[in-house]
Amino acid sequence: MERRHFLRFSALGGGALALSSLGFWQNIYATPPQPDGAGPYGPLANAPDANGLLLPQGFTSRIIAVSRDVVPGTRYAWHMAPDGGACFTQPDGGWVYACNSETSPDGGVSAVRFSAGGEVTDAYRILSGTNVNCAGGPTPWGTWLSCEEHPRGHVWECDPSRPGQGVERPALGTFTHEAVAVDPIGRRLYLTEDTPDGRFYRFTPAQWPSLDAGTLEAARVVGDVLKGAKVEWVPVSPEAPASEQPAAEETTVFRGGEGCWYDGGVVYFTTKRDNRVWALTLSNGRLVVLYDAASYPGSPLMGVDNVTVSRGREVFVCEDGDDMQVCLLSSDRKVSPVLQVVGHSGSEIAGAAFSPEGRRLYFSSQRGIDGRGVTFEVTGPFRTQPARDAHGALGCEQ
């Protein structure tokens, strides 16, 4: 914590600061960072709580599930290696947290159901018989897309509301899948590939919202991504990775694609082998690197992995290893840790997702206790509305 607790980035100019604005993020990252106290939620506590978490003042935690143990309040034993996840609103006012299992054989997906008051009421399987289910993504129609992270991997669509078995969606490609984000406005899906020579993909359904058929493409980047580049799209076959196809030289390599999340007209995604966070503005096809760890020695964010966006339009990034933090890229020009897991060496943080009302954050330490995963809930005053800057302008689009 002493070696690198927080970075504040110098501001350039004034005017409205829209999170989905390429110019806004360029201004934030155009100048060197400067240490400057705590993040927007305050400093982390000096000592971990009873569950082994360092949290800001006003935040509390509980353990929802531990691998191989029965989820408290249910009869269901939680899966090993919990990874990507998302929350889904239910008709009774409660919600479901769906969570992948990154194991082989029989990875799949489990789910925990919560009442409107946040009590655990059930837990069950929604996908079995698949392998190395890493991340994925929620759909606007309420299903969970679970991604298999191996060379012959596919995307599986699951119903998180009840026990069941997901449906394979081979039209979304056969490759080492990591995560997927759905754009409900443009009616497209965006996918990451977790290999050293991975690509960034786009899928356009033939008939929205069916995922049975459509066009799969890989990105070709033209220009300087640190200043804002243009993305073009090259058609590829869904039967093999883009790197193995004739169009491989026409597409751009992304070094170890990880988390992917849609919010407010922007697709955010991460690449672990160069420790970068990216943003693709869909309205103009512009791609920019929001965060590049190599450019900021001493940054609190390393080992970038899963990513999610809060109701306050703040970008939360999980660390794979490093000092096991979830870090925040906020609209007020800050990068800071918002929580830290203590005593889980050799693990990684995955599956960050907010409950529908935005006050509870779920995530897992994948190999936290004797190699078993631990799934947490952190409750606190997370922002549920976009912040405003000193001039009264919204820090993010509404």
MOCOR-V515689 format. One record per pair of residues at least 24 apart in sequence whose C-alpha atoms are under 7 Angstrom apart, sorted by sequence separation. I is the first residue (numbers start at 0). J is the second residue. If there is no record, write none. Layout:
[[I	J] [I	J]]
//
This chain:
[[8	32] [91	115] [105	129] [106	130] [150	174] [151	175] [152	176] [217	241] [323	347] [343	367] [357	381] [7	32] [8	33] [104	129] [105	130] [106	131] [107	132] [149	174] [150	175] [320	345] [323	348] [343	368] [6	32] [7	33] [104	130] [106	132] [149	175] [300	326] [320	346] [357	383] [6	33] [7	34] [103	130] [148	175] [149	176] [274	301] [320	347] [6	34] [7	35] [102	130] [103	131] [147	175] [148	176] [274	302] [275	303] [319	347] [5	34] [6	35] [102	131] [147	176] [148	177] [274	303] [318	347] [319	348] [5	35] [101	131] [102	132] [146	176] [147	177] [219	249] [318	348] [5	36] [100	131] [101	132] [126	157] [146	177] [171	202] [219	250] [220	251] [271	302] [317	348] [5	37] [100	132] [101	133] [125	157] [146	178] [218	250] [219	251] [271	303] [317	349] [5	38] [99	132] [100	133] [125	158] [217	250] [218	251] [270	303] [271	304] [99	133] [125	159] [269	303] [99	134] [269	304] [299	335] [125	162] [126	163] [127	164] [299	336] [124	162] [125	163] [126	164] [268	306] [123	162] [124	163] [125	164] [126	165] [125	165] [170	211] [135	177] [136	178] [168	210] [170	212] [134	177] [135	178] [136	179] [138	181] [168	211] [170	213] [198	241] [133	177] [134	178] [135	179] [136	180] [139	183] [171	215] [305	349] [307	351] [309	353] [305	350] [306	351] [307	352] [99	145] [258	304] [260	306] [262	308] [305	351] [72	119] [73	120] [75	122] [257	304] [258	305] [259	306] [260	307] [310	357] [72	120] [73	121] [75	123] [257	305] [258	306] [309	357] [73	122] [110	159] [83	133] [84	134] [82	133] [83	134] [85	136] [70	122] [82	134] [83	135] [85	137] [198	251] [87	141] [198	252] [199	253] [230	284] [197	252] [198	253] [229	284] [230	285] [196	252] [197	253] [229	285] [230	286] [196	253] [197	254] [228	285] [229	286] [331	388] [196	254] [197	255] [227	285] [228	286] [195	254] [197	256] [227	286] [228	287] [194	254] [195	255] [227	287] [194	255] [226	287] [97	159] [193	255] [194	256] [224	286] [225	287] [192	255] [193	256] [224	287] [225	288] [331	394] [95	159] [173	237] [192	256] [193	257] [224	288] [330	394] [95	160] [172	237] [173	238] [174	239] [191	256] [330	395] [171	237] [172	238] [173	239] [174	240] [191	257] [170	237] [172	239] [173	240] [191	259] [311	382] [310	382] [311	383] [310	383] [311	384] [312	385] [310	384] [311	385] [311	386] [177	256] [178	257] [180	259] [182	261] [177	257] [178	258] [179	259] [180	260] [181	261] [177	258] [178	259] [180	261] [312	395] [134	258] [263	396] [25	226] [19	263] [19	264] [19	265] [98	350] [19	280] [32	295] [24	289] [83	349] [84	350] [86	352] [82	349] [83	350] [84	351] [85	352] [86	353] [88	355] [82	350] [84	352] [86	354] [86	355] [82	363] [55	337] [81	363] [54	337] [82	365] [54	338] [81	365] [53	338] [54	339] [80	365] [52	338] [53	339] [80	366] [52	339] [53	340] [52	340] [51	340] [52	341] [51	341] [80	371] [81	372] [6	298] [79	371] [80	372] [79	372] [3	297] [5	299] [47	341] [3	298] [4	299] [38	333] [43	338] [3	299] [38	335] [27	332] [66	371] [65	371] [66	372] [65	372] [66	373] [65	373] [64	373] [65	374] [64	374] [63	374] [18	330] [62	374] [63	375] [62	375] [63	376] [61	375] [62	376] [60	375] [61	376] [60	376] [61	377] [60	377] [59	377] [60	378] [58	377] [59	378] [58	378] [59	379] [58	379] [57	379] [8	332] [7	332] [8	333] [7	333] [6	333] [7	334] [6	334] [5	334] [6	335] [5	335] [4	335] [5	336] [16	392] [17	393] [18	394] [15	392] [16	393] [17	394] [18	395] [19	396] [15	393] [16	394] [17	395] [18	396] [16	395] [17	396]]
//
